[in-house]
Structure formats: structure tokens, C-alpha cells
């Protein structure tokens, strides 16, 4: 199944061919390798909802051609 990841980090759109039984955590690791950012900073959002690491792509209800949004958690504060 193909999914698109819309990212503000470095701009652009990532097109991924994924297995529906893959977990969100596995998907995040793949995205982090492609964007060269730490996996623990990756947040994936679909229809305004943050996706849970323990769920599978299928259990989240993701379908062919869906778009996910990449948000990178950053450290800040004092």
C-alpha cells in the first residue's frame, strides 16, 4: 500500500510503499531514516489525530493513497 508523508522538515512529500501489518513505530523509524532525524522526535498525524506507535497501519484505518503529516518534536524552553 502506498502512503504519502507531508513534511515541513526540508520540504516535500515522501511516497512510501508499506505493508498494512507494519506498526506505526516501524513507519516512524523508516521516515526518520529518510529525513535523517531521530526516530523519537517523529510524530505522524492523520485526520488531526496523532497515530499510536503500537498500532498497525491497518488498525489505524489507513488506506491506499492516504496522507500523513510529519511533525518533529523539538526541544525548547529554558
Biopython code that builds the backbone (N, CA, C, O; Angstrom):
import numpy as np
from Bio.PDB.StructureBuilder import StructureBuilder

atoms = [
    (1, "UNK", "N", (0.847, -1.165, 0.000)),
    (1, "UNK", "CA", (0.000, 0.000, 0.000)),
    (1, "UNK", "C", (0.893, 1.228, 0.000)),
    (1, "UNK", "O", (1.936, 1.249, 0.653)),
    (2, "UNK", "N", (0.478, 2.250, -0.736)),
    (2, "UNK", "CA", (1.244, 3.493, -0.814)),
    (2, "UNK", "C", (0.623, 4.548, 0.097)),
    (2, "UNK", "O", (-0.590, 4.754, 0.113)),
    (3, "UNK", "N", (1.512, 5.216, 0.864)),
    (3, "UNK", "CA", (1.120, 6.328, 1.715)),
    (3, "UNK", "C", (2.014, 7.514, 1.382)),
    (3, "UNK", "O", (3.147, 7.342, 0.932)),
    (4, "UNK", "N", (1.502, 8.705, 1.603)),
    (4, "UNK", "CA", (2.281, 9.921, 1.411)),
    (4, "UNK", "C", (2.504, 10.564, 2.770)),
    (4, "UNK", "O", (1.600, 10.620, 3.603)),
    (5, "UNK", "N", (3.717, 11.047, 2.978)),
    (5, "UNK", "CA", (4.049, 11.751, 4.205)),
    (5, "UNK", "C", (4.364, 13.188, 3.814)),
    (5, "UNK", "O", (5.323, 13.444, 3.085)),
    (6, "UNK", "N", (3.562, 14.115, 4.297)),
    (6, "UNK", "CA", (3.772, 15.535, 4.029)),
    (6, "UNK", "C", (4.654, 16.068, 5.151)),
    (6, "UNK", "O", (4.350, 15.893, 6.331)),
    (7, "UNK", "N", (5.742, 16.714, 4.772)),
    (7, "UNK", "CA", (6.700, 17.168, 5.766)),
    (7, "UNK", "C", (7.106, 18.613, 5.568)),
    (7, "UNK", "O", (7.279, 19.087, 4.445)),
    (8, "UNK", "N", (7.254, 19.299, 6.689)),
    (8, "UNK", "CA", (7.763, 20.662, 6.640)),
    (8, "UNK", "C", (9.276, 20.661, 6.834)),
    (8, "UNK", "O", (9.939, 21.666, 6.576)),
    (9, "UNK", "N", (9.819, 19.533, 7.289)),
    (9, "UNK", "CA", (11.259, 19.409, 7.520)),
    (9, "UNK", "C", (11.945, 19.195, 6.179)),
    (9, "UNK", "O", (11.856, 18.113, 5.598)),
    (10, "UNK", "N", (12.609, 20.192, 5.701)),
    (10, "UNK", "CA", (13.294, 20.069, 4.423)),
    (10, "UNK", "C", (12.339, 20.125, 3.241)),
    (10, "UNK", "O", (12.764, 20.001, 2.092)),
    (11, "UNK", "N", (11.071, 20.309, 3.511)),
    (11, "UNK", "CA", (10.067, 20.415, 2.459)),
    (11, "UNK", "C", (9.793, 19.094, 1.776)),
    (11, "UNK", "O", (10.517, 18.114, 1.948)),
    (12, "UNK", "N", (8.754, 19.096, 1.017)),
    (12, "UNK", "CA", (8.489, 17.961, 0.165)),
    (12, "UNK", "C", (7.483, 16.956, 0.676)),
    (12, "UNK", "O", (6.817, 17.138, 1.695)),
    (13, "UNK", "N", (7.415, 15.894, -0.088)),
    (13, "UNK", "CA", (6.456, 14.828, 0.126)),
    (13, "UNK", "C", (7.197, 13.512, -0.022)),
    (13, "UNK", "O", (7.901, 13.301, -1.010)),
    (14, "UNK", "N", (7.045, 12.631, 0.945)),
    (14, "UNK", "CA", (7.638, 11.298, 0.855)),
    (14, "UNK", "C", (6.559, 10.328, 0.415)),
    (14, "UNK", "O", (5.458, 10.332, 0.965)),
    (15, "UNK", "N", (6.862, 9.502, -0.566)),
    (15, "UNK", "CA", (5.949, 8.452, -1.019)),
    (15, "UNK", "C", (6.525, 7.133, -0.524)),
    (15, "UNK", "O", (7.656, 6.780, -0.857)),
    (16, "UNK", "N", (5.747, 6.404, 0.270)),
    (16, "UNK", "CA", (6.229, 5.152, 0.825)),
    (16, "UNK", "C", (5.327, 3.998, 0.421)),
    (16, "UNK", "O", (4.105, 4.133, 0.359)),
    (17, "UNK", "N", (5.955, 2.858, 0.146)),
    (17, "UNK", "CA", (5.221, 1.629, -0.106)),
    (17, "UNK", "C", (5.358, 0.806, 1.171)),
    (17, "UNK", "O", (6.453, 0.355, 1.507)),
    (18, "UNK", "N", (4.249, 0.610, 1.882)),
    (18, "UNK", "CA", (4.287, -0.023, 3.195)),
    (18, "UNK", "C", (3.386, -1.255, 3.242)),
    (18, "UNK", "O", (2.503, -1.436, 2.403)),
    (19, "UNK", "N", (3.631, -2.082, 4.230)),
    (19, "UNK", "CA", (2.802, -3.256, 4.498)),
    (19, "UNK", "C", (1.751, -2.837, 5.519)),
    (19, "UNK", "O", (2.081, -2.153, 6.488)),
    (20, "UNK", "N", (0.509, -3.225, 5.328)),
    (20, "UNK", "CA", (-0.567, -2.806, 6.227)),
    (20, "UNK", "C", (-0.424, -3.389, 7.633)),
    (20, "UNK", "O", (-1.085, -2.922, 8.560)),
    (21, "UNK", "N", (0.426, -4.399, 7.804)),
    (21, "UNK", "CA", (0.640, -5.001, 9.119)),
    (21, "UNK", "C", (1.830, -4.377, 9.848)),
    (21, "UNK", "O", (2.148, -4.762, 10.974)),
    (22, "UNK", "N", (2.478, -3.419, 9.202)),
    (22, "UNK", "CA", (3.599, -2.701, 9.799)),
    (22, "UNK", "C", (3.056, -1.822, 10.926)),
    (22, "UNK", "O", (1.955, -1.283, 10.812)),
    (23, "UNK", "N", (3.821, -1.674, 12.018)),
    (23, "UNK", "CA", (3.375, -0.801, 13.105)),
    (23, "UNK", "C", (3.727, 0.650, 12.787)),
    (23, "UNK", "O", (4.568, 0.937, 11.935)),
    (24, "UNK", "N", (3.065, 1.540, 13.488)),
    (24, "UNK", "CA", (3.356, 2.971, 13.333)),
    (24, "UNK", "C", (4.794, 3.240, 13.770)),
    (24, "UNK", "O", (5.476, 4.069, 13.166)),
    (25, "UNK", "N", (5.262, 2.553, 14.805)),
    (25, "UNK", "CA", (6.651, 2.720, 15.250)),
    (25, "UNK", "C", (7.629, 2.349, 14.137)),
    (25, "UNK", "O", (8.627, 3.042, 13.937)),
    (26, "UNK", "N", (7.354, 1.267, 13.411)),
    (26, "UNK", "CA", (8.217, 0.873, 12.288)),
    (26, "UNK", "C", (8.167, 1.926, 11.184)),
    (26, "UNK", "O", (9.193, 2.246, 10.585)),
    (27, "UNK", "N", (6.995, 2.458, 10.916)),
    (27, "UNK", "CA", (6.843, 3.504, 9.903)),
    (27, "UNK", "C", (7.627, 4.750, 10.310)),
    (27, "UNK", "O", (8.284, 5.374, 9.477)),
    (28, "UNK", "N", (7.555, 5.108, 11.584)),
    (28, "UNK", "CA", (8.297, 6.275, 12.077)),
    (28, "UNK", "C", (9.807, 6.088, 11.901)),
    (28, "UNK", "O", (10.513, 7.022, 11.518)),
    (29, "UNK", "N", (10.296, 4.875, 12.184)),
    (29, "UNK", "CA", (11.733, 4.613, 12.012)),
    (29, "UNK", "C", (12.146, 4.773, 10.549)),
    (29, "UNK", "O", (13.212, 5.313, 10.251)),
    (30, "UNK", "N", (11.296, 4.300, 9.648)),
    (30, "UNK", "CA", (11.583, 4.432, 8.219)),
    (30, "UNK", "C", (11.621, 5.907, 7.812)),
    (30, "UNK", "O", (12.520, 6.332, 7.086)),
    (31, "UNK", "N", (10.651, 6.676, 8.277)),
    (31, "UNK", "CA", (10.599, 8.111, 7.977)),
    (31, "UNK", "C", (11.818, 8.809, 8.572)),
    (31, "UNK", "O", (12.417, 9.666, 7.920)),
    (32, "UNK", "N", (12.190, 8.457, 9.791)),
    (32, "UNK", "CA", (13.343, 9.112, 10.433)),
    (32, "UNK", "C", (14.636, 8.845, 9.669)),
    (32, "UNK", "O", (15.489, 9.727, 9.565)),
    (33, "UNK", "N", (14.786, 7.619, 9.130)),
    (33, "UNK", "CA", (15.977, 7.315, 8.315)),
    (33, "UNK", "C", (15.992, 8.161, 7.043)),
    (33, "UNK", "O", (17.033, 8.686, 6.648)),
    (34, "UNK", "N", (14.838, 8.285, 6.414)),
    (34, "UNK", "CA", (14.764, 9.038, 5.159)),
    (34, "UNK", "C", (15.014, 10.531, 5.371)),
    (34, "UNK", "O", (15.648, 11.185, 4.543)),
    (35, "UNK", "N", (14.510, 11.063, 6.490)),
    (35, "UNK", "CA", (14.662, 12.503, 6.773)),
    (35, "UNK", "C", (15.903, 12.814, 7.596)),
    (35, "UNK", "O", (16.239, 13.978, 7.817)),
    (36, "UNK", "N", (16.596, 11.738, 8.058)),
    (36, "UNK", "CA", (17.816, 11.891, 8.853)),
    (36, "UNK", "C", (17.557, 12.687, 10.137)),
    (36, "UNK", "O", (18.284, 13.622, 10.472)),
    (37, "UNK", "N", (16.502, 12.286, 10.835)),
    (37, "UNK", "CA", (16.178, 12.875, 12.129)),
    (37, "UNK", "C", (15.956, 11.720, 13.120)),
    (37, "UNK", "O", (15.626, 10.609, 12.706)),
    (38, "UNK", "N", (16.134, 11.976, 14.418)),
    (38, "UNK", "CA", (15.930, 10.900, 15.402)),
    (38, "UNK", "C", (14.486, 10.387, 15.396)),
    (38, "UNK", "O", (13.540, 11.172, 15.328)),
    (39, "UNK", "N", (14.330, 9.081, 15.467)),
    (39, "UNK", "CA", (13.001, 8.460, 15.433)),
    (39, "UNK", "C", (12.125, 8.917, 16.592)),
    (39, "UNK", "O", (10.905, 9.006, 16.452)),
    (40, "UNK", "N", (12.746, 9.210, 17.749)),
    (40, "UNK", "CA", (11.949, 9.606, 18.909)),
    (40, "UNK", "C", (11.400, 11.032, 18.812)),
    (40, "UNK", "O", (10.673, 11.477, 19.700)),
    (41, "UNK", "N", (11.742, 11.742, 17.747)),
    (41, "UNK", "CA", (11.191, 13.092, 17.549)),
    (41, "UNK", "C", (10.050, 13.102, 16.532)),
    (41, "UNK", "O", (9.405, 14.132, 16.334)),
    (42, "UNK", "N", (9.800, 11.959, 15.887)),
    (42, "UNK", "CA", (8.809, 11.879, 14.808)),
    (42, "UNK", "C", (7.408, 11.660, 15.369)),
    (42, "UNK", "O", (7.178, 10.748, 16.164)),
    (43, "UNK", "N", (6.487, 12.503, 14.946)),
    (43, "UNK", "CA", (5.064, 12.343, 15.243)),
    (43, "UNK", "C", (4.352, 12.285, 13.901)),
    (43, "UNK", "O", (4.579, 13.133, 13.038)),
    (44, "UNK", "N", (3.489, 11.286, 13.722)),
    (44, "UNK", "CA", (2.705, 11.167, 12.498)),
    (44, "UNK", "C", (1.240, 11.416, 12.827)),
    (44, "UNK", "O", (0.702, 10.879, 13.795)),
    (45, "UNK", "N", (0.607, 12.241, 12.002)),
    (45, "UNK", "CA", (-0.773, 12.664, 12.233)),
    (45, "UNK", "C", (-1.612, 12.330, 11.011)),
    (45, "UNK", "O", (-1.181, 12.533, 9.876)),
    (46, "UNK", "N", (-2.819, 11.815, 11.251)),
    (46, "UNK", "CA", (-3.764, 11.500, 10.180)),
    (46, "UNK", "C", (-5.129, 12.024, 10.597)),
    (46, "UNK", "O", (-5.624, 11.675, 11.669)),
    (47, "UNK", "N", (-5.737, 12.848, 9.772)),
    (47, "UNK", "CA", (-7.035, 13.463, 10.074)),
    (47, "UNK", "C", (-7.040, 14.123, 11.452)),
    (47, "UNK", "O", (-8.006, 14.000, 12.205)),
    (48, "UNK", "N", (-5.953, 14.824, 11.773)),
    (48, "UNK", "CA", (-5.870, 15.568, 13.024)),
    (48, "UNK", "C", (-5.582, 14.737, 14.257)),
    (48, "UNK", "O", (-5.542, 15.279, 15.361)),
    (49, "UNK", "N", (-5.379, 13.437, 14.103)),
    (49, "UNK", "CA", (-5.119, 12.555, 15.235)),
    (49, "UNK", "C", (-3.699, 12.005, 15.181)),
    (49, "UNK", "O", (-3.250, 11.504, 14.150)),
    (50, "UNK", "N", (-3.001, 12.108, 16.309)),
    (50, "UNK", "CA", (-1.666, 11.530, 16.395)),
    (50, "UNK", "C", (-1.784, 10.016, 16.396)),
    (50, "UNK", "O", (-2.607, 9.455, 17.120)),
    (51, "UNK", "N", (-0.966, 9.351, 15.587)),
    (51, "UNK", "CA", (-1.014, 7.894, 15.481)),
    (51, "UNK", "C", (-0.189, 7.248, 16.592)),
    (51, "UNK", "O", (0.901, 7.719, 16.918)),
    (52, "UNK", "N", (-0.712, 6.170, 17.171)),
    (52, "UNK", "CA", (-0.098, 5.462, 18.282)),
    (52, "UNK", "C", (0.933, 4.455, 17.771)),
    (52, "UNK", "O", (0.655, 3.675, 16.860)),
    (53, "UNK", "N", (2.116, 4.482, 18.364)),
    (53, "UNK", "CA", (3.228, 3.615, 17.941)),
    (53, "UNK", "C", (2.871, 2.136, 17.905)),
    (53, "UNK", "O", (3.343, 1.412, 17.028)),
    (54, "UNK", "N", (2.050, 1.673, 18.840)),
    (54, "UNK", "CA", (1.748, 0.254, 18.951)),
    (54, "UNK", "C", (0.723, -0.265, 17.959)),
    (54, "UNK", "O", (0.570, -1.477, 17.803)),
    (55, "UNK", "N", (0.026, 0.631, 17.293)),
    (55, "UNK", "CA", (-0.992, 0.202, 16.333)),
    (55, "UNK", "C", (-0.357, -0.127, 14.989)),
    (55, "UNK", "O", (0.751, 0.312, 14.679)),
    (56, "UNK", "N", (-1.090, -0.915, 14.195)),
    (56, "UNK", "CA", (-0.637, -1.201, 12.840)),
    (56, "UNK", "C", (-1.269, -0.190, 11.887)),
    (56, "UNK", "O", (-2.227, 0.502, 12.233)),
    (57, "UNK", "N", (-0.722, -0.123, 10.705)),
    (57, "UNK", "CA", (-1.265, 0.760, 9.681)),
    (57, "UNK", "C", (-2.724, 0.401, 9.421)),
    (57, "UNK", "O", (-3.569, 1.283, 9.261)),
    (58, "UNK", "N", (-3.012, -0.886, 9.379)),
    (58, "UNK", "CA", (-4.373, -1.357, 9.131)),
    (58, "UNK", "C", (-5.315, -0.993, 10.277)),
    (58, "UNK", "O", (-6.434, -0.539, 10.040)),
    (59, "UNK", "N", (-4.868, -1.191, 11.513)),
    (59, "UNK", "CA", (-5.739, -0.921, 12.663)),
    (59, "UNK", "C", (-6.035, 0.572, 12.836)),
    (59, "UNK", "O", (-7.022, 0.943, 13.472)),
    (60, "UNK", "N", (-5.180, 1.422, 12.272)),
    (60, "UNK", "CA", (-5.424, 2.873, 12.305)),
    (60, "UNK", "C", (-6.451, 3.289, 11.251)),
    (60, "UNK", "O", (-6.918, 4.428, 11.245)),
    (61, "UNK", "N", (-6.792, 2.362, 10.369)),
    (61, "UNK", "CA", (-7.754, 2.671, 9.315)),
    (61, "UNK", "C", (-7.148, 3.364, 8.111)),
    (61, "UNK", "O", (-7.867, 3.919, 7.280)),
    (62, "UNK", "N", (-5.824, 3.334, 8.014)),
    (62, "UNK", "CA", (-5.166, 3.963, 6.867)),
    (62, "UNK", "C", (-5.438, 3.154, 5.603)),
    (62, "UNK", "O", (-5.488, 1.925, 5.628)),
    (63, "UNK", "N", (-5.611, 3.871, 4.507)),
    (63, "UNK", "CA", (-5.909, 3.233, 3.233)),
    (63, "UNK", "C", (-4.960, 3.724, 2.151)),
    (63, "UNK", "O", (-4.278, 4.738, 2.307)),
    (64, "UNK", "N", (-4.934, 2.991, 1.068)),
    (64, "UNK", "CA", (-4.107, 3.327, -0.097)),
    (64, "UNK", "C", (-4.266, 4.802, -0.453)),
    (64, "UNK", "O", (-5.382, 5.299, -0.608)),
    (65, "UNK", "N", (-3.125, 5.500, -0.580)),
    (65, "UNK", "CA", (-3.133, 6.888, -1.021)),
    (65, "UNK", "C", (-3.350, 7.913, 0.075)),
    (65, "UNK", "O", (-3.320, 9.112, -0.203)),
    (66, "UNK", "N", (-3.570, 7.483, 1.323)),
    (66, "UNK", "CA", (-3.769, 8.431, 2.418)),
    (66, "UNK", "C", (-2.523, 9.279, 2.626)),
    (66, "UNK", "O", (-1.405, 8.869, 2.316)),
    (67, "UNK", "N", (-2.753, 10.487, 3.166)),
    (67, "UNK", "CA", (-1.658, 11.391, 3.502)),
    (67, "UNK", "C", (-1.531, 11.474, 5.009)),
    (67, "UNK", "O", (-2.513, 11.624, 5.736)),
    (68, "UNK", "N", (-0.289, 11.371, 5.452)),
    (68, "UNK", "CA", (0.037, 11.571, 6.860)),
    (68, "UNK", "C", (0.870, 12.835, 6.947)),
    (68, "UNK", "O", (1.542, 13.212, 5.987)),
    (69, "UNK", "N", (0.825, 13.481, 8.084)),
    (69, "UNK", "CA", (1.600, 14.696, 8.284)),
    (69, "UNK", "C", (2.673, 14.436, 9.327)),
    (69, "UNK", "O", (2.402, 13.906, 10.405)),
    (70, "UNK", "N", (3.894, 14.818, 8.987)),
    (70, "UNK", "CA", (5.047, 14.632, 9.866)),
    (70, "UNK", "C", (5.248, 15.890, 10.686)),
    (70, "UNK", "O", (5.372, 16.995, 10.158)),
    (71, "UNK", "N", (5.276, 15.687, 11.989)),
    (71, "UNK", "CA", (5.611, 16.763, 12.917)),
    (71, "UNK", "C", (6.830, 16.280, 13.682)),
    (71, "UNK", "O", (6.857, 15.147, 14.163)),
    (72, "UNK", "N", (7.831, 17.128, 13.796)),
    (72, "UNK", "CA", (9.034, 16.752, 14.541)),
    (72, "UNK", "C", (9.017, 17.473, 15.888)),
    (72, "UNK", "O", (8.968, 18.701, 15.961)),
    (73, "UNK", "N", (9.060, 16.677, 16.938)),
    (73, "UNK", "CA", (9.104, 17.229, 18.290)),
    (73, "UNK", "C", (10.482, 17.847, 18.478)),
    (73, "UNK", "O", (11.498, 17.232, 18.156)),
    (74, "UNK", "N", (10.505, 19.058, 18.999)),
    (74, "UNK", "CA", (11.785, 19.741, 19.229)),
    (74, "UNK", "C", (11.929, 20.069, 20.702)),
    (74, "UNK", "O", (10.946, 20.224, 21.426)),
    (75, "UNK", "N", (13.162, 20.169, 21.119)),
    (75, "UNK", "CA", (13.435, 20.563, 22.498)),
    (75, "UNK", "C", (13.399, 22.073, 22.568)),
    (75, "UNK", "O", (13.847, 22.760, 21.650)),
    (76, "UNK", "N", (12.874, 22.577, 23.643)),
    (76, "UNK", "CA", (12.826, 24.028, 23.817)),
    (76, "UNK", "C", (12.739, 24.380, 25.283)),
    (76, "UNK", "O", (12.842, 23.514, 26.152)),
    (77, "UNK", "N", (12.553, 25.619, 25.543)),
    (77, "UNK", "CA", (12.432, 26.069, 26.920)),
    (77, "UNK", "C", (13.725, 26.622, 27.445)),
    (77, "UNK", "O", (14.618, 27.012, 26.692)),
    (78, "UNK", "N", (13.803, 26.645, 28.724)),
    (78, "UNK", "CA", (14.945, 27.292, 29.390)),
    (78, "UNK", "C", (16.045, 26.321, 29.673)),
    (78, "UNK", "O", (17.076, 26.700, 30.228)),
]
sb = StructureBuilder()
sb.init_structure("model")
sb.init_model(0)
sb.init_chain("A")
sb.init_seg("    ")
for serial, (resi, resn, name, xyz) in enumerate(atoms, 1):
    if name == "N":
        sb.init_residue(resn, " ", resi, " ")
    sb.init_atom(name, np.array(xyz, "f"), 0.0, 1.0, " ", f" {name:<3s}", serial, name[0])
structure = sb.get_structure()
